[in-house]
Amino acid sequence: MQKRVVSVWFPNLSSDRVLRARPVDGPFALSLHQANADRIYCLNRQAEQRGLHRGMGLSDARAFCRTLQSQPVDLKADQRFLHVLAQVGMGL
């Protein structure tokens, strides 16, 4: 049996996962604390449409978009979700 490799990119996986569990109306971002500052880790389309982007400082993002809702990213929950997704994809 030949082995197949599939590469899939989910640029908004973290925010999509969170928003499926708890929908938010409007711009939303997940933040990650890096180098003494909170930075945008992942965001939804509404936040991108307002000019926000990954890596942007959360305080700067709030200055650009006062209605931005945010919460810290849960990297372990993202890993668990990817693990389950991979198992489903392999038919396990």
ROVEX-758722 format. One record per atom (N, C-alpha, C, O, CB): residue number from 1; chain; atom name; z, x, y. Coordinates in pm, 1 decimal, m for minus. Glycine has a CB too. Layout:
  nr kette atom       pz       px       py
 NUM     A   CA        Z        X        Y
...
***
This chain:
  nr kette atom       pz       px       py
   1     A    N      0.0     83.1   m117.3
   1     A   CA      0.0      0.0      0.0
   1     A    C      0.0     88.3    124.7
   1     A    O     79.6    181.6    135.8
   1     A   CB    120.7    m94.9     m0.8
   2     A    N    m89.4     58.0    217.6
   2     A   CA    m96.9    135.4    340.4
   2     A    C     11.3     91.1    437.6
   2     A    O     47.5    m26.2    445.9
   2     A   CB   m235.1    121.5    404.4
   3     A    N     60.2    187.5    509.0
   3     A   CA    160.8    158.9    610.4
   3     A    C     89.9    132.2    742.4
   3     A    O     m3.4    203.6    779.2
   3     A   CB    262.6    276.6    624.1
   4     A    N    134.1     29.8    813.0
   4     A   CA     77.3     m2.2    942.9
   4     A    C    182.8     17.5   1050.5
   4     A    O    301.2    m10.2   1031.2
   4     A   CB     23.0   m146.5    945.3
   5     A    N    136.8     65.2   1161.5
   5     A   CA    226.3     86.9   1273.9
   5     A    C    178.0      0.3   1389.2
   5     A    O     59.5     m1.7   1422.3
   5     A   CB    231.8    237.9   1314.5
   6     A    N    270.8    m70.2   1448.5
   6     A   CA    239.7   m154.9   1562.2
   6     A    C    328.4   m112.1   1678.3
   6     A    O    448.9    m92.3   1662.5
   6     A   CB    259.8   m305.9   1528.0
   7     A    N    267.8    m98.6   1792.9
   7     A   CA    343.0    m65.2   1913.2
   7     A    C    334.7   m183.8   2008.1
   7     A    O    225.8   m229.6   2042.8
   7     A   CB    288.6     65.4   1980.6
   8     A    N    450.3   m232.8   2049.4
   8     A   CA    456.7   m347.1   2139.5
   8     A    C    546.8   m309.9   2256.7
   8     A    O    652.9   m250.3   2238.2
   8     A   CB    509.2   m475.1   2066.0
   9     A    N    504.1   m345.2   2375.9
   9     A   CA    580.6   m313.3   2496.0
   9     A    C    630.7   m443.6   2557.0
   9     A    O    552.1   m534.6   2583.4
   9     A   CB    494.6   m232.6   2598.6
  10     A    N    759.0   m452.3   2578.9
  10     A   CA    822.4   m568.8   2640.2
  10     A    C    889.0   m523.4   2770.4
  10     A    O   1008.3   m492.8   2770.0
  10     A   CB    927.1   m635.2   2542.6
  11     A    N    815.6   m518.2   2881.0
  11     A   CA    874.5   m464.0   3004.3
  11     A    C    991.0   m545.3   3058.6
  11     A    O   1076.0   m490.8   3129.1
  11     A   CB    769.4   m454.4   3109.7
  12     A    N    997.0   m673.9   3027.7
  12     A   CA   1105.0   m758.6   3079.5
  12     A    C   1194.8   m811.6   2969.0
  12     A    O   1257.5   m916.4   2984.4
  12     A   CB   1047.3   m874.7   3157.8
  13     A    N   1201.1   m740.3   2858.8
  13     A   CA   1278.0   m787.4   2743.9
  13     A    C   1423.4   m816.5   2779.3
  13     A    O   1476.5   m921.1   2742.0
  13     A   CB   1272.2   m685.1   2632.7
  14     A    N   1486.7   m726.6   2849.5
  14     A   CA   1629.1   m744.6   2881.0
  14     A    C   1652.7   m868.5   2965.3
  14     A    O   1738.8   m950.5   2933.0
  14     A   CB   1683.3   m622.1   2953.8
  15     A    N   1577.1   m882.7   3072.7
  15     A   CA   1599.3   m999.6   3158.4
  15     A    C   1554.0  m1128.1   3089.1
  15     A    O   1618.2  m1232.0   3105.1
  15     A   CB   1524.9   m982.9   3291.9
  16     A    N   1445.2  m1123.2   3012.9
  16     A   CA   1400.9  m1241.9   2939.2
  16     A    C   1506.5  m1286.8   2838.4
  16     A    O   1531.5  m1406.3   2823.0
  16     A   CB   1268.1  m1213.8   2867.2
  17     A    N   1568.2  m1190.3   2769.9
  17     A   CA   1671.2  m1222.8   2671.3
  17     A    C   1789.9  m1292.5   2738.5
  17     A    O   1839.3  m1393.8   2689.0
  17     A   CB   1718.4  m1095.2   2598.5
  18     A    N   1833.9  m1238.7   2848.8
  18     A   CA   1948.5  m1296.2   2920.2
  18     A    C   1913.6  m1434.3   2975.6
  18     A    O   1993.6  m1527.4   2966.1
  18     A   CB   1993.5  m1202.7   3034.8
  19     A    N   1795.3  m1447.4   3033.0
  19     A   CA   1757.2  m1573.8   3096.0
  19     A    C   1728.5  m1684.9   2995.3
  19     A    O   1738.2  m1802.8   3029.2
  19     A   CB   1636.1  m1552.6   3182.7
  20     A    N   1693.4  m1648.7   2872.4
  20     A   CA   1677.7  m1752.3   2768.4
  20     A    C   1812.5  m1813.0   2733.8
  20     A    O   1822.6  m1932.8   2707.4
  20     A   CB   1611.8  m1693.4   2641.2
  21     A    N   1914.6  m1731.1   2734.1
  21     A   CA   2049.0  m1780.1   2700.7
  21     A    C   2112.6  m1854.3   2818.0
  21     A    O   2186.4  m1950.9   2798.3
  21     A   CB   2138.8  m1663.6   2658.2
  22     A    N   2084.0  m1809.3   2938.7
  22     A   CA   2142.4  m1870.1   3058.7
  22     A    C   2038.6  m1869.8   3170.6
  22     A    O   2033.7  m1776.8   3251.1
  22     A   CB   2271.4  m1794.0   3103.0
  23     A    N   1955.9  m1973.7   3175.6
  23     A   CA   1849.9  m1977.2   3276.9
  23     A    C   1904.7  m1971.4   3419.5
  23     A    O   2011.0  m2025.7   3449.8
  23     A   CB   1766.3  m2102.9   3259.7
  24     A    N   1829.8  m1904.9   3504.7
  24     A   CA   1863.0  m1890.6   3645.4
  24     A    C   1739.4  m1931.8   3723.6
  24     A    O   1627.5  m1894.0   3688.8
  24     A   CB   1908.3  m1743.6   3680.7
  25     A    N   1759.5  m2007.8   3827.3
  25     A   CA   1648.6  m2048.5   3912.2
  25     A    C   1639.8  m1951.2   4029.1
  25     A    O   1731.9  m1944.6   4110.6
  25     A   CB   1666.2  m2195.4   3962.1
  26     A    N   1532.0  m1876.5   4038.7
  26     A   CA   1513.3  m1782.5   4148.3
  26     A    C   1513.0  m1638.5   4101.2
  26     A    O   1508.6  m1612.4   3981.0
  26     A   CB   1620.7  m1801.7   4251.6
  27     A    N   1517.8  m1544.8   4194.7
  27     A   CA   1511.7  m1402.7   4160.0
  27     A    C   1637.2  m1356.8   4084.9
  27     A    O   1749.6  m1392.9   4119.8
  27     A   CB   1493.4  m1318.7   4286.4
  28     A    N   1614.3  m1276.4   3980.9
  28     A   CA   1723.2  m1229.2   3894.5
  28     A    C   1695.4  m1085.3   3853.8
  28     A    O   1580.8  m1047.1   3830.1
  28     A   CB   1738.9  m1320.0   3768.4
  29     A    N   1801.4  m1006.3   3846.0
  29     A   CA   1788.1   m867.2   3803.1
  29     A    C   1909.7   m825.0   3721.9
  29     A    O   2021.4   m871.8   3744.0
  29     A   CB   1770.0   m774.3   3924.5
  30     A    N   1884.6   m736.2   3628.4
  30     A   CA   1992.0   m669.5   3555.3
  30     A    C   2007.4   m531.3   3615.9
  30     A    O   1908.6   m465.7   3648.9
  30     A   CB   1962.2   m661.8   3400.5
  31     A    N   2130.5   m487.7   3630.3
  31     A   CA   2154.4   m357.9   3692.7
  31     A    C   2217.0   m260.3   3593.7
  31     A    O   2280.7   m299.2   3495.8
  31     A   CB   2244.6   m373.5   3815.5
  32     A    N   2196.5   m133.6   3622.6
  32     A   CA   2251.9    m24.2   3542.7
  32     A    C   2311.2     76.7   3639.3
  32     A    O   2246.3    115.1   3736.6
  32     A   CB   2142.7     42.2   3450.2
  33     A    N   2434.6    120.2   3613.4
  33     A   CA   2499.8    218.0   3700.3
  33     A    C   2447.2    357.0   3666.0
  33     A    O   2465.3    405.4   3554.2
  33     A   CB   2655.3    212.0   3685.3
  34     A    N   2382.0    420.6   3762.9
  34     A   CA   2326.6    555.3   3744.9
  34     A    C   2352.9    638.5   3869.2
  34     A    O   2335.8    590.5   3981.3
  34     A   CB   2174.5    549.4   3715.1
  35     A    N   2393.3    759.2   3850.3
  35     A   CA   2410.5    854.7   3961.3
  35     A    C   2483.1    792.8   4080.3
  35     A    O   2433.5    795.7   4193.0
  35     A   CB   2274.9    907.4   4006.4
  36     A    N   2600.1    737.2   4054.3
  36     A   CA   2687.3    681.1   4158.0
  36     A    C   2629.4    560.2   4231.6
  36     A    O   2671.8    529.2   4342.9
  36     A   CB   2719.0    786.9   4257.6
  37     A    N   2533.4    492.4   4170.4
  37     A   CA   2477.2    372.6   4233.5
  37     A    C   2431.4    275.5   4125.8
  37     A    O   2392.8    315.7   4016.0
  37     A   CB   2359.3    409.1   4327.8
  38     A    N   2436.2    147.8   4159.0
  38     A   CA   2379.8     46.3   4070.2
  38     A    C   2231.9     33.6   4103.3
  38     A    O   2194.3     16.7   4219.3
  38     A   CB   2453.9    m91.8   4085.1
  39     A    N   2149.1     41.7   4001.1
  39     A   CA   2004.3     34.5   4018.3
  39     A    C   1949.2    m79.7   3934.5
  39     A    O   2006.4   m116.2   3831.7
  39     A   CB   1936.9    168.5   3979.4
  40     A    N   1838.1   m135.4   3979.2
  40     A   CA   1773.7   m241.8   3902.5
  40     A    C   1718.1   m182.3   3774.1
  40     A    O   1642.0    m85.5   3776.9
  40     A   CB   1660.9   m310.9   3985.2
  41     A    N   1756.5   m240.4   3662.6
  41     A   CA   1711.5   m197.3   3530.8
  41     A    C   1595.3   m285.0   3482.8
  41     A    O   1497.5   m234.9   3427.2
  41     A   CB   1828.3   m202.1   3429.6
  42     A    N   1607.0   m414.4   3504.8
  42     A   CA   1504.9   m509.0   3461.3
  42     A    C   1514.7   m632.6   3550.5
  42     A    O   1623.9   m669.9   3593.4
  42     A   CB   1522.0   m546.6   3309.4
  43     A    N   1401.6   m695.6   3578.1
  43     A   CA   1402.9   m809.1   3667.8
  43     A    C   1299.7   m912.8   3625.9
  43     A    O   1209.4   m884.5   3547.1
  43     A   CB   1377.5   m763.9   3810.5
  44     A    N   1314.3  m1032.1   3679.3
  44     A   CA   1219.3  m1137.3   3645.1
  44     A    C   1104.2  m1138.8   3746.3
  44     A    O   1105.5  m1065.3   3845.0
  44     A   CB   1289.8  m1275.2   3640.8
  45     A    N   1006.8  m1222.5   3719.9
  45     A   CA    886.6  m1229.1   3803.0
  45     A    C    917.6  m1269.7   3947.4
  45     A    O    857.9  m1216.9   4041.2
  45     A   CB    787.5  m1327.0   3742.6
  46     A    N   1011.1  m1363.6   3964.6
  46     A   CA   1045.0  m1406.8   4100.7
  46     A    C   1098.9  m1290.8   4183.9
  46     A    O   1069.6  m1280.5   4303.0
  46     A   CB   1147.9  m1520.3   4096.5
  47     A    N   1177.5  m1204.0   4121.2
  47     A   CA   1230.3  m1086.9   4193.2
  47     A    C   1117.1   m988.6   4225.2
  47     A    O   1113.6   m932.0   4334.5
  47     A   CB   1340.9  m1016.2   4109.2
  48     A    N   1026.1   m968.4   4131.9
  48     A   CA    912.0   m879.5   4156.5
  48     A    C    825.3   m932.9   4269.8
  48     A    O    776.2   m855.5   4351.9
  48     A   CB    827.9   m863.1   4028.8
  49     A    N    806.1  m1063.9   4274.8
  49     A   CA    723.6  m1124.1   4379.3
  49     A    C    785.3  m1106.6   4517.7
  49     A    O    715.1  m1117.1   4618.2
  49     A   CB    702.6  m1271.8   4350.6
  50     A    N    912.7  m1080.7   4524.0
  50     A   CA    979.4  m1057.4   4652.5
  50     A    C    983.8   m908.5   4688.8
  50     A    O   1049.7   m869.2   4785.1
  50     A   CB   1121.4  m1114.0   4648.7
  51     A    N    913.1   m826.6   4610.5
  51     A   CA    901.9   m684.5   4641.6
  51     A    C   1004.5   m595.4   4575.2
  51     A    O   1008.6   m475.6   4603.2
  51     A   CB    911.2   m666.2   4785.9
  52     A    N   1087.4   m650.3   4488.0
  52     A   CA   1187.1   m568.5   4418.6
  52     A    C   1121.0   m498.3   4300.4
  52     A    O   1019.6   m545.1   4248.6
  52     A   CB   1307.4   m655.4   4370.9
  53     A    N   1178.3   m386.9   4258.3
  53     A   CA   1120.0   m311.3   4146.3
  53     A    C   1227.6   m234.3   4071.5
  53     A    O   1337.9   m212.9   4121.9
  53     A   CB   1011.4   m214.4   4196.8
  54     A    N   1193.1   m193.0   3949.9
  54     A   CA   1284.5   m113.8   3867.1
  54     A    C   1320.4     15.5   3938.7
  54     A    O   1236.7     77.6   4004.2
  54     A   CB   1221.6    m83.2   3729.1
  55     A    N   1446.1     54.4   3924.9
  55     A   CA   1493.0    178.6   3985.8
  55     A    C   1542.7    161.9   4128.0
  55     A    O   1608.5    251.1   4181.6
  55     A   CB   1384.0    279.4   3984.0
  56     A    N   1512.5     50.1   4188.8
  56     A   CA   1556.4     23.5   4326.3
  56     A    C   1707.9      6.6   4328.0
  56     A    O   1765.1    m51.7   4235.9
  56     A   CB   1486.0   m103.4   4384.4
  57     A    N   1771.1     56.0   4429.5
  57     A   CA   1914.6     37.7   4443.4
  57     A    C   1948.0   m110.4   4456.1
  57     A    O   1879.1   m184.0   4526.7
  57     A   CB   1967.6    115.2   4564.7
  58     A    N   2052.4   m153.7   4388.5
  58     A   CA   2088.6   m294.8   4391.1
  58     A    C   2127.0   m339.6   4532.2
  58     A    O   2094.8   m451.6   4572.0
  58     A   CB   2203.8   m321.6   4294.1
  59     A    N   2194.3   m255.1   4607.0
  59     A   CA   2230.7   m292.6   4744.5
  59     A    C   2105.2   m307.4   4831.3
  59     A    O   2099.4   m397.0   4915.6
  59     A   CB   2326.4   m186.9   4806.3
  60     A    N   2006.2   m222.0   4812.3
  60     A   CA   1879.5   m236.2   4884.5
  60     A    C   1808.4   m364.6   4843.9
  60     A    O   1752.4   m434.7   4928.1
  60     A   CB   1788.7   m115.0   4858.7
  61     A    N   1810.9   m394.6   4715.8
  61     A   CA   1746.7   m515.9   4666.3
  61     A    C   1810.7   m639.6   4727.9
  61     A    O   1741.3   m734.5   4764.4
  61     A   CB   1755.0   m522.4   4513.3
  62     A    N   1941.3   m638.1   4739.0
  62     A   CA   2011.4   m752.7   4800.2
  62     A    C   1977.5   m765.6   4949.1
  62     A    O   1975.4   m876.3   5002.9
  62     A   CB   2164.4   m737.9   4782.4
  63     A    N   1951.2   m653.8   5014.8
  63     A   CA   1911.2   m658.5   5155.8
  63     A    C   1771.9   m721.3   5169.9
  63     A    O   1746.3   m795.1   5265.0
  63     A   CB   1912.7   m516.1   5217.5
  64     A    N   1682.8   m692.1   5076.0
  64     A   CA   1548.9   m749.8   5077.3
  64     A    C   1549.8   m896.3   5034.8
  64     A    O   1471.0   m976.8   5084.6
  64     A   CB   1456.8   m670.2   4986.4
  65     A    N   1638.6   m929.7   4943.5
  65     A   CA   1639.1  m1063.6   4884.1
  65     A    C   1783.4  m1112.6   4872.2
  65     A    O   1852.6  m1082.0   4775.1
  65     A   CB   1568.9  m1063.2   4744.3
  66     A    N   1826.7  m1187.2   4969.7
  66     A   CA   1966.7  m1233.0   4973.5
  66     A    C   2000.1  m1331.3   4862.5
  66     A    O   2117.5  m1349.9   4830.4
  66     A   CB   1996.4  m1297.1   5107.0
  67     A    N   1899.2  m1395.0   4803.1
  67     A   CA   1924.1  m1493.2   4696.9
  67     A    C   1922.0  m1429.8   4557.8
  67     A    O   1930.2  m1500.4   4457.3
  67     A   CB   1820.4  m1604.9   4703.7
  68     A    N   1911.2  m1297.4   4551.6
  68     A   CA   1906.5  m1228.6   4422.7
  68     A    C   2035.6  m1251.3   4344.6
  68     A    O   2145.3  m1229.7   4396.0
  68     A   CB   1882.4  m1078.3   4442.8
  69     A    N   2020.9  m1294.6   4221.0
  69     A   CA   2134.0  m1305.3   4128.9
  69     A    C   2123.5  m1187.2   4033.7
  69     A    O   2013.6  m1149.3   3993.1
  69     A   CB   2134.7  m1443.7   4050.8
  70     A    N   2236.5  m1129.6   3998.5
  70     A   CA   2232.2  m1012.3   3911.1
  70     A    C   2355.1  m1005.7   3822.6
  70     A    O   2455.8  m1072.9   3845.1
  70     A   CB   2220.3   m884.5   3993.5
  71     A    N   2342.4   m922.1   3721.6
  71     A   CA   2455.0   m889.8   3634.8
  71     A    C   2425.0   m756.5   3568.6
  71     A    O   2308.9   m716.3   3561.4
  71     A   CB   2480.2  m1002.1   3528.2
  72     A    N   2527.0   m687.3   3520.3
  72     A   CA   2504.7   m559.3   3452.3
  72     A    C   2429.8   m580.3   3320.9
  72     A    O   2449.1   m680.3   3251.9
  72     A   CB   2638.7   m487.9   3426.1
  73     A    N   2345.2   m485.0   3288.5
  73     A   CA   2270.1   m491.1   3162.7
  73     A    C   2364.4   m462.7   3046.2
  73     A    O   2459.2   m385.3   3059.3
  73     A   CB   2151.5   m390.0   3163.4
  74     A    N   2337.7   m525.2   2933.3
  74     A   CA   2412.2   m499.8   2809.7
  74     A    C   2316.1   m431.1   2713.0
  74     A    O   2245.4   m497.2   2637.0
  74     A   CB   2471.3   m633.7   2747.8
  75     A    N   2314.1   m297.9   2716.7
  75     A   CA   2219.1   m220.8   2636.6
  75     A    C   2239.9   m240.6   2486.9
  75     A    O   2143.5   m240.0   2410.4
  75     A   CB   2230.3    m73.6   2670.5
  76     A    N   2364.8   m258.2   2444.6
  76     A   CA   2391.6   m280.0   2301.5
  76     A    C   2334.7   m413.8   2255.7
  76     A    O   2281.1   m423.4   2145.4
  76     A   CB   2543.3   m274.6   2273.0
  77     A    N   2345.7   m516.4   2338.5
  77     A   CA   2288.1   m647.0   2303.8
  77     A    C   2136.3   m637.0   2295.7
  77     A    O   2074.9   m701.0   2210.4
  77     A   CB   2329.3   m754.6   2407.4
  78     A    N   2075.0   m557.8   2383.1
  78     A   CA   1929.8   m537.4   2376.8
  78     A    C   1890.5   m468.9   2246.4
  78     A    O   1790.7   m505.5   2184.3
  78     A   CB   1881.6   m454.1   2497.0
  79     A    N   1968.4   m369.9   2205.3
  79     A   CA   1939.9   m299.3   2079.2
  79     A    C   1951.6   m394.1   1960.2
  79     A    O   1867.6   m392.2   1870.2
  79     A   CB   2036.0   m179.8   2061.0
  80     A    N   2055.8   m476.9   1960.2
  80     A   CA   2071.6   m574.2   1851.2
  80     A    C   1953.6   m670.5   1847.7
  80     A    O   1902.0   m701.6   1740.4
  80     A   CB   2203.4   m652.7   1866.9
  81     A    N   1910.9   m717.7   1963.9
  81     A   CA   1798.7   m809.9   1971.8
  81     A    C   1671.5   m744.8   1918.1
  81     A    O   1597.3   m807.2   1842.4
  81     A   CB   1777.9   m856.4   2116.2
  82     A    N   1645.8   m620.0   1956.7
  82     A   CA   1527.5   m548.9   1907.2
  82     A    C   1533.6   m529.3   1756.4
  82     A    O   1431.8   m540.1   1688.0
  82     A   CB   1513.9   m413.3   1976.6
  83     A    N   1651.7   m500.8   1704.6
  83     A   CA   1668.3   m483.3   1560.2
  83     A    C   1632.7   m612.4   1485.9
  83     A    O   1560.0   m609.4   1386.6
  83     A   CB   1813.2   m440.7   1527.1
  84     A    N   1683.5   m723.7   1533.8
  84     A   CA   1652.7   m853.6   1471.1
  84     A    C   1504.4   m883.5   1483.9
  84     A    O   1442.1   m930.6   1388.7
  84     A   CB   1736.1   m967.6   1535.4
  85     A    N   1447.7   m856.7   1599.9
  85     A   CA   1305.2   m880.3   1621.7
  85     A    C   1219.7   m796.1   1526.5
  85     A    O   1119.5   m844.3   1473.6
  85     A   CB   1268.1   m849.3   1767.2
  86     A    N   1258.7   m672.9   1505.5
  86     A   CA   1184.9   m586.2   1413.1
  86     A    C   1195.1   m636.1   1269.1
  86     A    O   1096.9   m631.2   1195.1
  86     A   CB   1237.2   m442.6   1422.3
  87     A    N   1312.7   m683.9   1228.8
  87     A   CA   1329.8   m737.0   1093.5
  87     A    C   1244.2   m860.6   1073.8
  87     A    O   1181.4   m876.0    969.0
  87     A   CB   1477.2   m769.8   1066.1
  88     A    N   1240.6   m948.2   1171.4
  88     A   CA   1158.3  m1069.1   1161.9
  88     A    C   1011.6  m1030.0   1153.5
  88     A    O    936.0  m1088.0   1075.5
  88     A   CB   1182.8  m1163.1   1283.2
  89     A    N    971.2   m932.8   1232.9
  89     A   CA    833.3   m885.6   1232.4
  89     A    C    790.8   m824.4   1100.6
  89     A    O    673.7   m830.9   1063.4
  89     A   CB    814.0   m786.0   1340.9
  90     A    N    886.2   m764.8   1029.3
  90     A   CA    855.3   m703.8    900.0
  90     A    C    870.2   m803.8    785.7
  90     A    O    843.6   m771.3    670.0
  90     A   CB    945.6   m583.4    875.6
  91     A    N    912.7   m925.0    818.9
  91     A   CA    926.5  m1026.6    716.3
  91     A    C   1049.3  m1011.4    629.7
  91     A    O   1050.4  m1056.7    515.2
  91     A   CB    807.4  m1026.1    630.8
  92     A    N   1153.4   m948.2    682.4
  92     A   CA   1277.0   m929.2    604.8
  92     A    C   1369.0  m1046.1    621.2
  92     A    O   1477.7  m1047.8    563.3
  92     A   CB   1348.4   m801.8    646.2
***
